[in-house]
């Protein structure tokens, strides 16, 4: 899929093109050649080469045997930025002090368009597979944290997010339990709003269940979720974990403003 620079407003063209370059490298799997980047951004190869040289001097990209990759400086800046977010810095102490979640795999995520971005996590006593690591994004449609945040949006904003997901080619089918249509997702989001918490029962990863609660308030939607083997997701276990998630979300709310 091509990234067309004409589709965005760019007050500072040089900076805009550098951002396009970084996004294109990421979109091409993390490593890309000059030819691939020129095709993805609609820029001339000479312009791509000049941009890469500038980005390389700042440590934002690096040359590898397979092409150009994102630089280690980006990782450093990303971690530094995350650590300075109050909702992230307070996450671990709050989770550790919440008894029902003491041994669970708990994650914090933010909503970005129709995607969720995982901000931080606390690993539990069990090894559980997940669809995306910290710092990565995935579709909100098949995740409990995503549905919890979608359920907290005003109806007009929710419809915009759903339309955005549909415009990208529909919903990703990660398992045979993933929502296949926008209508099914909309119904689930409505049920989530009524229930007060979201459930992902093997919609994202086979054999894995997730529960999530939206963090109240905040300029940007956030949610806290717990991931566990689906065989453990009995009514009693779900009730206890949701109680713990609600306690964490309530305490995080004061740091999410």
C-alpha positions in Angstrom: 0.0 0.0 0.0 1.5 3.3 -1.1 1.8 6.3 1.3 1.0 9.4 -0.7 2.4 12.5 0.7 -0.2 14.6 -1.0 -3.0 13.2 1.2 -1.7 15.0 4.3 -1.3 18.6 5.4 2.4 19.3 5.8 3.3 22.8 7.2 7.0 21.9 7.1 7.6 19.8 4.0 11.1 18.5 5.0 9.9 17.3 8.4 6.8 15.8 6.8 8.8 13.8 4.3 11.1 12.5 7.1 8.1 11.3 9.0 6.8 9.7 5.8 10.1 7.9 5.5 10.1 6.5 9.0 6.5 5.4 8.6 7.3 3.8 5.2 10.2 1.8 6.7 8.0 0.6 9.5 5.2 -0.3 7.1 7.6 -2.3 4.9 8.5 -4.6 7.7 11.2 -2.6 9.5 13.8 -2.8 6.7 13.5 -1.3 3.2 15.7 -0.4 0.2 15.8 3.1 -1.4 13.8 1.7 -4.3 11.1 0.4 -2.1 10.9 3.6 -0.1 10.7 5.7 -3.3 7.8 3.6 -4.5 6.0 3.7 -1.1 6.3 7.5 -0.7 6.1 8.7 -4.3 9.4 10.5 -3.9 12.4 10.4 -6.2 15.2 8.1 -5.3 17.6 11.1 -4.9 15.2 12.7 -2.4 14.9 9.4 -0.5 18.7 9.1 -0.3 19.1 12.7 0.9 16.4 12.1 3.6 17.9 8.9 4.7 21.3 10.6 5.1 19.8 13.3 7.3 17.9 10.8 9.4 21.0 8.6 9.7 23.1 11.5 11.0 20.5 11.9 13.8 20.4 8.2 14.6 16.8 7.8 13.5 17.6 5.3 10.8 20.6 2.9 10.2 21.9 1.0 7.2 21.9 -2.8 7.3 22.9 -5.4 4.8 19.2 -5.7 3.7 18.5 -2.0 3.4 17.5 0.9 5.8 16.1 0.2 9.2 14.7 2.3 12.0 17.5 3.6 14.3 18.1 2.8 17.9 17.7 6.5 18.8 13.9 6.1 18.0 13.7 3.3 20.6 15.5 5.4 23.1 13.1 8.4 22.5 10.1 6.2 22.5 10.9 4.6 25.9 11.8 8.0 27.4 8.5 9.4 26.2 6.5 6.5 27.6 8.3 6.6 30.9 7.3 10.2 31.3 3.6 9.6 30.9 2.1 9.6 34.4 -0.4 6.8 33.5 2.5 4.6 32.5 4.8 5.4 35.3 2.1 4.7 37.9 0.9 1.5 36.2 3.3 -1.0 37.7 3.0 0.1 41.4 -0.8 0.2 41.2 -1.0 -3.3 39.6 1.4 -4.8 42.1 -0.6 -3.5 45.0 -3.9 -4.8 43.6 -4.5 -8.3 45.1 -6.7 -9.9 42.5 -4.1 -9.2 39.8 -1.0 -10.0 41.7 -0.1 -13.0 39.6 -1.8 -12.0 36.4 -0.5 -10.7 33.0 -1.8 -7.1 33.0 -1.4 -4.6 30.1 -2.1 -1.0 29.5 -3.1 0.2 26.0 -4.2 3.4 24.3 -6.6 3.9 21.4 -5.2 5.3 18.1 -7.8 5.6 15.4 -9.2 2.0 14.9 -6.1 0.5 16.5 -4.8 -0.1 20.0 -1.2 0.6 21.0 0.2 -1.3 23.9 2.0 1.1 26.3 3.3 -1.1 29.1 2.7 -4.4 30.9 3.3 -6.5 34.0 4.0 -10.2 33.2 2.2 -12.8 35.3 3.1 -16.2 36.6 1.8 -18.0 33.5 3.2 -17.8 30.0 0.5 -16.5 27.6 0.7 -15.7 23.9 -0.4 -12.2 22.8 -1.1 -10.7 19.4 1.1 -7.6 19.9 4.0 -6.7 22.1 4.5 -3.4 24.0 5.1 -0.6 21.5 3.2 -2.5 18.8 -0.3 -1.9 17.6 -3.2 -4.2 16.5 -6.8 -3.8 15.5 -9.1 -2.7 18.3 -11.8 -5.0 16.9 -10.5 -8.3 18.3 -9.0 -7.1 21.6 -10.7 -6.6 24.9 -8.8 -3.3 25.6 -9.8 -2.1 22.1 -13.5 -2.9 22.7 -13.4 -1.3 26.2 -12.1 1.9 24.7 -14.5 1.9 21.8 -17.4 1.5 24.2 -16.5 4.7 26.0 -16.5 6.9 22.9 -19.4 9.2 22.0 -21.6 7.6 19.3 -20.4 9.9 16.5 -16.8 9.3 17.3 -17.4 5.6 17.5 -19.0 5.5 14.0 -15.9 7.4 12.7 -13.6 4.8 14.1 -15.7 2.0 12.7 -15.8 3.6 9.3 -12.0 4.0 9.4 -11.6 0.3 10.1 -14.0 -0.6 7.3 -12.1 1.7 4.9 -8.9 -0.2 5.5 -10.5 -3.3 4.0 -12.6 -4.5 6.9 -11.8 -6.3 10.1 -8.8 -8.7 10.4 -9.8 -12.3 11.1 -7.2 -13.5 13.5 -9.2 -16.6 14.6 -12.6 -18.1 13.7 -14.0 -16.2 16.6 -12.9 -12.7 15.4 -15.7 -10.3 14.4 -16.1 -10.6 10.6 -18.4 -7.5 10.2 -18.7 -4.0 11.5 -22.2 -4.8 12.6 -21.0 -7.6 14.8 -18.3 -5.4 16.3 -20.9 -2.6 16.9 -23.1 -5.1 18.8 -20.2 -6.3 20.9 -19.2 -2.7 21.7 -22.8 -1.9 22.8 -22.9 -5.0 25.0 -19.5 -4.0 26.5 -20.9 -0.6 27.4 -23.8 -2.1 29.1 -21.7 -4.8 30.9 -19.0 -2.4 32.0 -16.1 -4.5 30.8 -14.9 -6.1 27.6 -14.3 -9.7 26.8 -12.1 -11.3 24.1 -12.6 -15.0 24.2 -10.1 -16.4 21.6 -10.9 -13.6 19.2 -7.3 -12.6 18.9 -5.3 -15.7 19.9 -6.6 -19.3 20.0 -6.6 -20.5 23.6 -6.3 -17.1 25.1 -8.9 -14.9 26.8 -8.7 -11.2 27.7 -10.8 -8.9 30.0 -10.5 -5.2 30.0 -11.9 -2.0 31.6 -11.6 1.5 30.3 -9.6 4.0 32.4 -12.1 6.8 33.1 -11.5 10.3 31.8 -8.2 11.3 30.2 -7.5 13.3 27.0 -6.8 10.0 25.1 -8.7 6.8 25.7 -6.8 4.1 27.7 -7.8 0.7 29.0 -6.3 -1.8 31.3 -6.6 -5.5 30.5 -5.7 -8.9 31.8 -4.7 -11.8 29.6 -5.1 -15.5 30.6 -5.6 -19.0 29.2 -9.2 -19.3 28.1 -9.6 -22.5 30.2 -9.3 -20.3 33.3 -12.0 -17.8 32.3 -14.8 -19.2 34.5 -17.5 -16.9 35.9 -15.9 -16.7 39.3 -12.4 -16.0 37.9 -13.8 -13.4 35.5 -15.7 -11.6 38.3 -12.6 -11.5 40.5 -10.3 -10.2 37.7 -12.8 -7.5 36.6 -13.0 -6.3 40.2 -9.2 -5.9 40.2 -9.2 -4.2 36.8 -11.9 -1.7 37.9 -9.7 -0.9 41.0 -6.6 -0.3 38.8 -8.6 1.8 36.3 -10.0 3.9 39.0 -6.6 4.6 40.5 -5.0 5.3 37.1 -7.7 7.8 36.2 -6.1 10.5 38.3 -2.9 10.1 36.3 -4.6 10.0 32.9 -5.7 13.6 32.8 
